[in-house]
Every structure is written in C-alpha cells, then in structure tokens.
Amino acid sequence: MSAANTELKQPNKTSLYEFHKSFGAKLVNFAGYEMPIQYQDGIIQEHTHTRNSIGIFDVSHMGQLKIECSSSIFPYLEKIIPLDFSAIENNQSKYSFLLNNNGGIEDDLIVTKVDTGIKIVLNAACKDNDVKIIKDSIGEGFTAILRDDLSLIAIQGPKAVDAMQKIFKDISKLNFMYGNYFEYNKKKVFITRSGYTGEDGFEVSIKNEDVQELTQDIMRVSDAKLIGLGARDSLRLEAGLCLYGHDINSKTTPVEGALSWAIPKNKKEKGGFLGDKIILDQIKKKPKKIRVGIKPEGKIIAREGTKIFSNDQKEIGHITSGGFGPSVNGPIAMGYVDYDQSQEGTRVVLKVRENMVQGIISKLPFYKKSYVKN
C-alpha cells in the first residue's frame, strides 16, 4: 500500500478535534470521522449531566447542504422529500427523509426553509450519496453546496436556554423546530431550536474558525460539559429517535419505521413522491412489520440483532437498537415486530445469547419532556 493510499484512508477530523483531545476524549472512527465516544466522566455521567443540566455535542461530521433557490424548486424536492414546502414557514425546520422508488428511506434529515433557499442537515455516512440524489432531482438550474467551511454543535439540556441567552440576545424566544440568524464575533451564525436527545436545546451552524471559541464561551457561562457519541446514543434511544443505518435504512418505509407522522396530510392523500403507492397502501392497510419500543425485564441488555419471539415461540422480529437507559434505570430497546404483535403491553421473548429474556412492547418515547412551542 502506498503512502498516498494510506493517507486517503485516514479519518477526517472536525475543527474541535484537538479540543476534544485536551479534555481526555476517547476517539473512535465514526462515519469516516475521528469522533469522541466519551470523555473522562464516562457515558452514564455524560448522559445524566445532559438530562439535568447542559451538554455540548460536536456533530460537525454531519453534512450541511445549502440550496440557493426560489419556490420554483419545490416540485423537484417534493418528489424525493415528502413535504409540502409551500406550507413551511420561513425559518421553520421539518424532520423528513429522502425516499427511493420503493418508498425506502435513503436518509432521514432536517430541512429548514430560509429567505434564500433551503438548508438540509444530512447524516454523515449518507451525505455524499444524498447530495448526488438531490442534485440529480433538482437539475442544473439550482446551486447546491455542501458547506465544509461550517461546523455544527448541539447544546442540549434544561439549562441550555439560560446559557445560550447569555451569548445570543433573544434566543429564548425561538420555538422548537424554528431557527434564525444570530451574531457571534461580528459574523452570522444560524441557530435552530432542535436536537437529538429528547431535551430542549439548540443546534448552531458556525464557521470552523469560530466553533472552539463559542464552545469555550458556553462552558464559561454555564456548567456545560462536552458529551460524546456514547451518551448521544443513549439519550436518543430513550427519546425513541431513530439512528439511520440501524433503526431505518433504504429498505424501510416511513410507515414501517413509525414515522408517517412526518408526512403532511395532503401528501398522505395525494402522494406525488417516490414510492408513494407503496407508502399510501401501507398507511391504508397497515404494514406487515413496524418499529416499536421494547423493555426487557431484569438487567440483561438486548442489543441490535437480538431475535424477538412471541410467547408461543414464533419468531416475530428483531432488535435494531438496544442499551441501558440511565434515565429510566433499566435496559431499553427498539426493533421491528409483526404488526399484529405491536400493540403496547404485548408480552415478547428476547433471545440474548443463550438467555431467553422476557420483555414487553412499550410506548415510545421511553423518556419525554415538553418542547418550547407557541
């Protein structure tokens, strides 16, 4: 192997890489980036600190796509993203997905409508393919740029708003899933009130050269701690949020993923997007399988791939995400089961290695707080 080839295989680094190292981060390769999985306090303490106070997450590995456009682009985007773009307010964000011809989810994403076009946050492992799909759909009449000059940090937890208000005037007035431009170091930064933890919080899109200073400022005005991907995963699992490539993938439809709530009513009635016949048929007739929450009894954790059985020993599904939920003080999981076995309270059996563990179908999320809305 040549030196050039070796260099190509080196993971990318975010602008906070050295900052993470200075705080004793344990770094792992995640989606082609060297990212902190945890810091010195450990995953459970990081999780609990976010739930009780405020945590800062580096999510700069995710793609930030900006499409400079007018409303003339909406019909093209609506073919692949099942939203009604004309009904979205300026600076409003929506959770949605990129669909394929079979109604499968190529990626789940956050779309924000702004004065000058559309901002889309993409999953790191999918972003290059996402950009290709989007560019192929919208054609050459529009400019779509993946912003490598921007970092993205998430400030999450009940004390996030107090800390952010000390730095960004009037940010407390932002409602959940809305954003706006604010000033930092005499530059514009775009901030949305959103996150991936089940907590109130904000996501800040900021120039690479300014992200460390902002992170330090937030830590200076609060008891914010840096939080790694390990706690991010346990937080999102408690909140019942999907991890792409695990809980949903290109063969999973939004209906099977229990995500049809994200498709607007008019799209459910009229379609007009890729895979619409399959998706609308599943909405009407119910899918064969569906994503559910599962609570294993006892202390044994059911990990991804664990088979799920009915009480009469019929295999009915499998686990896609599982772990310990610090906020609920026990093991939790999500997975897919046959639709007729998906009712809340249904008893199931999980095969964890050689153990047959009793479990129960549970309502999602496992942990819930109220978001800030009008």
Secondary structure, 3 states (H helix, E strand, C coil): CCHHHHHHCCCECCCCHHHHHHCCCEEEEECCEEEEEECCCCHHHHHHHHHHCCEEEECCCCEEEEEECCHHHHHHHHHHCCCCHHHCCCCEEEEEEEECCCCCEEEEEEEEEECCEEEEEECHHHHHHHHHHHHHHHCCCCEEEECCCEEEEEEECCCHHHHHHCCCCCHHHCCCCEEEEEEECCEEEEEECCCCCCCCEEEEEEEHHHHHHHHHHHHHCCCCEECCHHHHHHHHHHCCCCCECCCECCCCCCCCCCCHHHCCHHHHHHCCCCCHHHHHHHHHHCCCEEEEEEEECCCCCCCCCCEEECCCCCEEEEEEEEEEECCCCEEEEEEEEEHHHCCCCCEEEEEECCEEEEEEEECCCCCCCCCCCC
